[in-house]
């Protein structure tokens, strides 16, 4: 595979194993409203950005809800979920990439303060040159933050690889002019990710293998 000097990692679903926590949180909110709950497989088939549209898809009547309140409730429940953890190969992969000389950053649709807090909680901050989130809880898009990140990096897009777990990561990579690898260990299914035409791997450990083989 083409050699890169910089890797931009997505956070939720890619480095952080939080799909079950998201499903648990959503199901609690759906149950309160007497709406059908989701299995993890069904969630992966439906989840999308912007998150507002996804909430509509799974049954929330957003015309009758306070979106700000919903967003706060979700994040409060999510952060308290005891299934939250890093993927098993997150630390070893980040360490391997650092040893190989890659500069690494994070680009996420999470609120910047939440992202900073979680990365510090998991003692990962020293792996990253930049950690970039967004300025709200709405999960709209990280494209603007991505554009600023690439600008601040000061390198050509061909030197950057974005690794994520969603169709949105593919879209962001295209618009930023960087290469993309997708991993099917997070919020969207392998079948959906494969439709992008990108290489789709099972885990971020496989990312290290494919880059080391290149």
C-alpha positions in Angstrom: 0.0 0.0 0.0 1.1 3.6 -0.7 3.3 5.0 2.1 2.0 7.8 4.3 3.6 10.0 6.8 0.4 11.0 8.7 -2.6 8.9 10.0 -5.8 10.6 11.0 -7.9 8.3 13.2 -11.6 8.5 13.8 -12.4 8.1 17.5 -15.9 6.6 18.1 -16.1 3.0 16.8 -12.6 3.1 15.4 -10.3 3.5 18.4 -13.1 3.5 21.0 -15.2 0.4 21.2 -18.5 2.2 21.9 -21.1 0.6 19.6 -22.7 -1.4 22.4 -22.7 1.7 24.6 -24.5 3.7 21.9 -27.1 0.9 21.4 -27.6 0.6 25.2 -28.1 4.4 25.5 -30.4 4.7 22.5 -32.5 1.8 23.7 -33.0 3.4 27.1 -34.2 6.5 25.4 -36.5 4.6 23.0 -38.0 2.5 25.8 -39.0 5.7 27.7 -40.9 6.7 24.6 -42.4 3.2 24.0 -40.5 2.9 20.8 -39.0 -0.4 19.4 -35.4 -1.0 20.5 -32.5 -1.9 18.4 -30.1 -4.8 18.2 -26.4 -4.1 17.5 -26.8 -5.5 14.0 -29.8 -3.4 13.2 -28.1 -0.3 14.6 -25.2 -0.9 12.3 -27.5 -1.1 9.3 -29.3 2.1 10.2 -26.8 4.4 11.8 -25.8 7.5 9.7 -24.7 11.1 9.8 -26.1 13.6 10.5 -27.3 11.9 13.7 -30.5 14.0 13.6 -31.7 12.0 10.6 -30.8 8.8 12.2 -32.9 9.6 15.2 -35.8 10.2 12.9 -35.2 6.9 11.2 -35.4 4.9 14.5 -38.6 6.5 15.6 -38.0 9.7 17.5 -40.6 12.4 16.8 -38.1 15.2 16.7 -40.7 17.8 15.9 -42.0 17.2 19.4 -38.6 16.9 21.1 -36.0 19.4 22.3 -33.0 18.4 20.2 -30.6 20.1 22.6 -32.1 18.2 25.6 -32.0 14.9 23.7 -28.3 15.4 22.8 -27.4 16.2 26.4 -29.4 13.2 27.7 -27.7 10.9 25.2 -24.2 12.0 26.1 -24.9 11.8 29.9 -26.2 8.2 29.6 -23.5 7.2 27.1 -20.6 8.4 29.3 -22.0 6.4 32.2 -22.3 3.2 30.3 -20.0 0.5 31.7 -19.5 -1.2 28.3 -17.3 1.6 27.1 -13.7 0.5 26.3 -10.9 0.8 23.8 -10.8 -1.9 21.1 -8.4 -4.6 22.2 -5.8 -3.6 19.6 -6.0 0.1 19.9 -3.0 0.7 22.1 -0.7 -1.8 20.4 -1.7 -0.4 17.0 -1.0 3.2 18.0 2.3 2.2 19.5 3.3 0.2 16.4 2.5 3.2 14.2 4.4 5.5 16.4 7.4 3.2 16.3 7.3 3.2 12.5 7.5 6.9 12.5 3.9 7.9 11.5 2.5 11.1 13.0 -0.9 10.5 14.3 -4.0 12.6 15.0 -7.7 12.2 15.9 -10.6 13.7 14.0 -14.0 13.2 15.5 -17.6 14.3 15.4 -17.6 14.3 19.2 -17.7 17.5 21.2 -14.1 18.8 21.7 -14.3 18.7 25.5 -15.7 15.2 25.6 -13.1 14.0 23.1 -10.3 15.6 25.1 -11.6 14.1 28.3 -12.0 10.6 27.0 -8.6 10.5 25.3 -7.0 11.6 28.5 -9.0 9.1 30.5 -7.6 6.3 28.4 -4.1 7.8 28.6 -3.7 8.1 24.8 -2.9 11.8 24.4 0.8 11.3 23.9 0.2 9.3 20.7 -1.4 12.3 18.9 -0.1 15.4 17.3 -3.6 16.9 17.0 -6.9 16.0 18.6 -9.8 17.6 16.8 -13.5 17.4 17.6 -16.5 19.8 17.0 -18.1 22.5 19.0 -21.5 20.9 19.6 -23.2 17.7 20.7 -25.2 17.2 17.6 -23.0 14.8 15.6 -23.6 16.7 12.4 -20.3 16.5 10.5 -16.6 16.8 11.1 -15.7 18.1 7.7 -15.0 21.6 8.8 -12.8 20.4 11.6 -11.1 18.1 9.2 -10.3 20.9 6.8 -8.8 23.0 9.6 -6.8 19.9 10.8 -5.3 19.3 7.3 -4.5 22.9 7.0 -2.7 22.9 10.4 -0.8 19.8 9.4 0.7 21.6 6.5 1.3 18.5 4.4 -0.1 17.4 1.1 -3.2 15.2 1.2 -1.4 12.3 -0.5 0.7 12.0 2.7 -2.4 11.5 4.9 -4.4 8.3 5.5 -7.8 8.7 7.3 -8.9 5.6 9.2 -12.6 5.4 10.2 -15.6 3.2 10.6 -18.4 5.0 8.7 -19.6 6.2 5.4 -19.0 9.7 6.7 -15.3 9.0 7.1 -15.2 8.0 3.5 -17.0 11.2 2.5 -14.7 13.4 4.6 -11.6 11.7 3.2 -12.8 12.4 -0.3 -13.5 16.1 0.3 -10.2 16.5 2.1 -8.3 14.8 -0.7 -6.8 12.2 1.5 -6.7 8.4 1.3 -9.1 6.3 3.4 -9.2 2.9 5.1 -12.4 1.7 6.7 -12.8 -0.7 9.6 -15.9 -2.8 10.2 -15.6 -2.9 14.0 -17.7 0.1 14.8 -20.9 1.8 13.9 -21.7 0.6 10.4 -21.7 -2.9 8.8 -19.0 -4.3 6.5 -21.5 -4.5 3.7 -22.4 -0.8 3.9 -18.8 0.2 4.1 -17.8 -1.9 1.1 -20.2 0.1 -1.1 -17.7 3.0 -0.9 -15.1 1.0 -2.9 -12.6 1.5 -0.1 -10.6 -1.3 1.4 -12.6 -2.5 4.4 -10.8 -4.3 7.3 -12.1 -6.1 10.3 -10.1 -4.2 12.9 -7.5 -1.5 13.4 -5.0 -4.3 14.1 -5.4 -5.1 10.4 -4.6 -1.5 9.6 -1.1 -2.0 11.2 -0.7 -5.2 9.3 -1.5 -3.7 5.9 0.7 -0.7 6.4 3.6 -2.8 7.7 3.2 -5.1 4.7 3.4 -2.1 2.4 
